Amino acid sequence: MRLNYVETGPADAPVVLLGSSLGADQGMWAPQVDVLAKRFRVVAFDHRGHGGSEVPDGPYTIDDLGGDVVELLDTLEVEQASYVGISLGGAVGLWLAQNAPDRFHRFALLCPPSNPAENPQMWTERAAQVRAEGTQAIVDATLGRWFLPEFKDTEPVRRMLLDCPAEGYAACCEALSTTNLLPGLSTITAPVLLITAESDTSVPPETVVPLATQIPGAHLEIIENAAHLVTYSHPEVINPLLLAHLG
Ligand SMILES: O=C(O)CC1=CCC(=O)O1
């Protein structure tokens, strides 16, 4: 699988991978990249079916999405990296922490859905809607979940969602419909920073807070007055937390 990625920062610095949310591309990390690139070789990538990555026909699985990231490390000839992921990218991070522990130093997982398979119908219906009508059918509702009304700079994210290939978006919804990462949480050995947003209706804090006791040694931060895409709306809060955790 050929994943699109953008590298920033010194080539000899420790590597940090950035995994995006459903329907967005690596450009969503713009508020983080320059800050992280002062210390790290930052590799912001597009999941399969998203941005400039290949768009195979779905359905995809979480094994596909996680396996793509391991393959990306191989392509980059990087033995070990740290990983920051939000939303779908956070679920992929939970998979990597459980299935490829030897390839990662540390994880920062923001608003990660840990058991979206709990409500498979919601995801398969959304997949069918997007295949039939395109991503424009879900853009307004998505932005309504991702940002509080007072956050106005949503246009770049709207553009990303509209540009996302319908098949890629739908196939990732199908991946979520079969994903349950709860059983393996206690096997995670890497240091994990969990971040949840107080007003996140996509991945509510009630589903993230318990992970902090189920993942050994995990550290939890709850961001007040913020919704799902907290990296984009609150970089002044998130960036220092990421730098402190990634070391
Ligand atoms: O609200 C959304 O569409 C974003 C999302 C991706 C995974 C998830 O659980 O929510």
The ligand as a Gaussian input file, in Angstrom:
#p B3LYP/6-31G(d) Opt

LIG

0 1
 O      -17.165000      12.121000      14.154000
 C      -16.509000      11.584000      13.293000
 O      -16.928000      11.420000      12.168000
 C      -15.110000      11.190000      13.579000
 C      -14.871000       9.883000      14.109000
 C      -13.977000       9.026000      13.638000
 C      -13.896000       7.889000      14.455000
 C      -14.904000       8.177000      15.422000
 O      -15.241000       7.446000      16.328000
 O      -15.454000       9.395000      15.200000

